[in-house]
Amino acid sequence: MSRPLVSSSLATCCSVLSVFGFLILGALGVAFNANVEVLMGKTSSPHDGHAVAVNCWFASLIYLAFAIFCACQVGVNRRYQRGAVRL
């Protein structure tokens, strides 16, 4: 049985924040891909909304990977008993 790398509370916090980051960046990627005028209407805004959308989606996948890792750590922390003697 593997030992946890991070504590249960830290893994839970990281899981929640990573899920929110995944959802928000995914939604921003969809909005940039659709060239929503609020995001693309100014002269200082990016000219290629699709390129920005692809970057948002890659970043959201990184957040998803963190969420999966931290969720696994929560599971390992629940199974691992500190101080228990393993033979």
C-alpha positions as CSV (number, residue, x, y, z in Angstrom):
1,M,0.0,0.0,0.0
2,S,1.4,3.4,-0.9
3,R,1.8,6.2,1.6
4,P,0.1,9.6,1.0
5,L,2.3,12.4,-0.3
6,V,0.2,15.3,1.0
7,S,-2.2,15.6,4.0
8,S,-5.9,15.0,3.6
9,S,-6.9,18.6,4.2
10,L,-4.3,19.9,1.7
11,A,-5.5,17.3,-0.9
12,T,-9.1,18.2,-0.4
13,C,-8.4,22.0,-0.7
14,C,-6.3,21.3,-3.9
15,S,-9.1,19.2,-5.3
16,V,-11.7,21.9,-4.8
17,L,-9.6,24.7,-6.2
18,S,-8.5,22.6,-9.2
19,V,-12.0,21.7,-10.1
20,F,-13.0,25.4,-10.0
21,G,-10.0,26.3,-12.1
22,F,-10.8,23.6,-14.6
23,L,-14.4,24.8,-15.0
24,I,-13.6,28.5,-15.2
25,L,-10.8,28.1,-17.7
26,G,-12.9,25.7,-19.8
27,A,-15.7,28.3,-19.9
28,L,-13.3,31.1,-20.8
29,G,-11.9,28.9,-23.6
30,V,-15.4,28.4,-24.9
31,A,-16.1,32.1,-24.7
32,F,-12.8,33.1,-26.5
33,N,-13.5,30.4,-29.2
34,A,-16.9,32.0,-29.8
35,N,-15.3,35.5,-30.1
36,V,-17.6,36.9,-27.4
37,E,-17.6,40.6,-27.9
38,V,-17.0,41.4,-24.2
39,L,-13.7,39.6,-24.4
40,M,-12.7,40.5,-28.0
41,G,-14.3,44.0,-28.6
42,K,-11.4,46.3,-27.5
43,T,-8.4,47.3,-29.5
44,S,-6.0,46.0,-26.8
45,S,-7.8,42.6,-26.8
46,P,-6.2,39.5,-28.5
47,H,-6.8,39.4,-32.3
48,D,-7.0,35.5,-32.5
49,G,-9.7,34.3,-30.1
50,H,-9.1,30.6,-31.1
51,A,-5.5,30.7,-30.1
52,V,-6.4,32.1,-26.7
53,A,-9.1,29.5,-26.4
54,V,-6.6,26.6,-27.1
55,N,-4.3,28.0,-24.4
56,C,-7.2,28.2,-21.9
57,W,-8.2,24.6,-22.7
58,F,-4.6,23.3,-22.2
59,A,-4.4,25.2,-18.8
60,S,-7.8,23.6,-17.8
61,L,-6.4,20.2,-18.6
62,I,-3.5,20.8,-16.3
63,Y,-6.0,21.8,-13.6
64,L,-7.9,18.6,-14.3
65,A,-4.7,16.6,-13.8
66,F,-4.1,18.3,-10.5
67,A,-7.7,17.5,-9.4
68,I,-7.3,13.8,-10.3
69,F,-4.0,13.6,-8.4
70,C,-5.4,15.3,-5.3
71,A,-8.5,13.2,-5.4
72,C,-6.3,10.1,-5.4
73,Q,-4.4,11.5,-2.5
74,V,-7.7,12.0,-0.6
75,G,-8.4,8.3,-1.2
76,V,-5.0,7.2,-0.1
77,N,-5.2,9.2,3.1
78,R,-8.5,7.6,3.9
79,R,-7.1,4.1,3.4
80,Y,-3.7,4.7,5.1
81,Q,-3.7,4.4,8.9
82,R,-1.0,6.3,10.7
83,G,0.8,4.3,13.3
84,A,-0.5,1.0,12.2
85,V,2.0,-1.9,12.0
86,R,2.2,-3.5,8.6
87,L,3.7,-7.0,8.4
